[in-house]
Amino acid sequence: MSAPLTSFAQRSTPHALALFRIVIGLLFACHGASSLFGILGGAMGQGATVPTGSWPGWYAAVIQLAGGLLVMLGLGTRAAAFISSGSMAYAYFSAHQGSALWPIQNGGEPSAMYCWAFLLLACTGPGAWALDRVFFSDRGADAAPAAQREPSAA
């Protein structure tokens, strides 16, 4: 890869990751909101809501709404993404995997894709434009090794 292209790719990576985080979080939150509030087509596209407290549907919807909003905002991204990833892994193996081996055959593609997308965000962090950077920016600077910090202007 040429030097200018490599430089552009390195500069744009945090922004592309932030866009990925925002879209994935928004879509996941919409999925939870539809199940909890009957909006956007409702639970399973039937216009209904998931019964309050029902296992695992209601709890999954709460994780989807809260986790999706947190990931979208970039607030506690790693923890929210890790919990959301686990929720989707559970959904895949408990609801889909038993009927066929491949996600394309068992209807588990969304669960599998969300699981891996959230695992990626749990490992990489939120990228640019995250509220974590606004609220916790001093902690990140203190936690960075001295060799990685920018030299002070003094």
N, C-alpha and C positions, 0 to 999 in steps of 0.2 A: 504494500500500500504506500502511496506517495506521502511525503512528509506533511504537506498541507492537508491532505485528506485525513491522515492520522490525527493531526492536531485538531481538526474540526470534530472528529468523532470523539476524541477525549473531552473536548469542551462541551459537547452537546449531550453526553451520556447522562449527567444528573437531571437535565431537563426532560429528556426522553423517558427516563425512569419516573419522574414526577408525573408526566402525562399518563403513563401506564398505570401508576398508582391511583390517580384521580379517576380514570375511567373504570378500572376494576372495582374500586371502592364504591363508586356511584351505582354501577350495575348490581353489585351485591346488596347494597342498601335498598335498592328498588325491589329486589327479590324478597327481602325480608319485610318491607313495607306492604307489599302486595299480600303476603300471607297474614300479616298481623291486622291490617286495616281494610282489606278487601278492595284496595285501589289498584289501578294498573292491570286490571283483569282478575284480581283476587287470587286466592290460593288455587293452584293447579289450573288457572285460567277459567275457573268456574264462578268468579265474582264473590266467592265466600271468604270467610276468615278461618284460620286454624283455631280450634277451641282452646281457650286460655288454660294454660298449665298442662296441655296434653303432651305426652312423651312420644317421640322426640320432636314432633313438628313445631310446637310452640317455642320450645327452647332453641331449636335451630333457627327459627325466624328471628328471635331476639338477638342471637349471635350474628345473624346476617345483617340486621339493621344496625346494631351498635358497631359491630366490627367493620362493616362497610363505611359507615360515617367516619369512624376513627381513621381508617386507612385513607379515605378520600381526603380528609383534612390534614393527614400527616401528623396525627397526635397519638403517641404511643404505637407507632406503626408496626414495629417489630413484634410486640406482644399481641396486638390485635390481629396481625396477619398470621401469626403462629397459631392462635386459637381458631381463627377462621379456616386455616388450612386443615387443622385437625378435624374440625366440624365437617368439612367436605370429604375428607378421607373416610370418616365414619359413615357419612351418607352414602358414599360410593359402595363401601364394603357391606353395609347392612341392607341397603335398598336395591342396589343394582347388580353387583357382581354375582350374586347367586343365580341369576336367570341366564347369563351368558358370559363368556370369557372377555370379550372385547367391548369397550365402552360404546362403540358404534352399534353393537348388537343389543346391549342391555339398557340403552337410554341414559347411560351415566356420563356422557361426554361433558355436560356442564359441571358436574361434581368433580370430575377428574381435572378439568382445565382450571377451575377455581382453586382446587387443592394445590396444584403446581404453581399457579400464579402467586398465590399467597405465600407459599414456601419460598419462592424467589424473593418476594418483598421482605419476608422475615430475615432472609440471609443478607440482602443487599442494603436494606434500609430504605428510607423514603425518597431519596433523591432531593432535588431542589424544591423550593416552595412549600416546605412542610412547617406546620405550626410548632413542631418540636424545636426547630431552629430558632423560632422567635422566643419561646418560653424557656428553653434550656440551652441557649447558645454559650453561656459562660461555662457550664459544666463540660461541654464538648471540648472547649479550648483547654481547660485544666486537665482533662483526661488524656489529651494527645501528648505523646512523647515529645520532649524538647526538640529533638532533631526534626520533627515534622512541623513544628510551629513556624510561622513566619517570623523573621527577625523584627524586633521592635524598632520603631522609628527614632528612639532616644539615643 
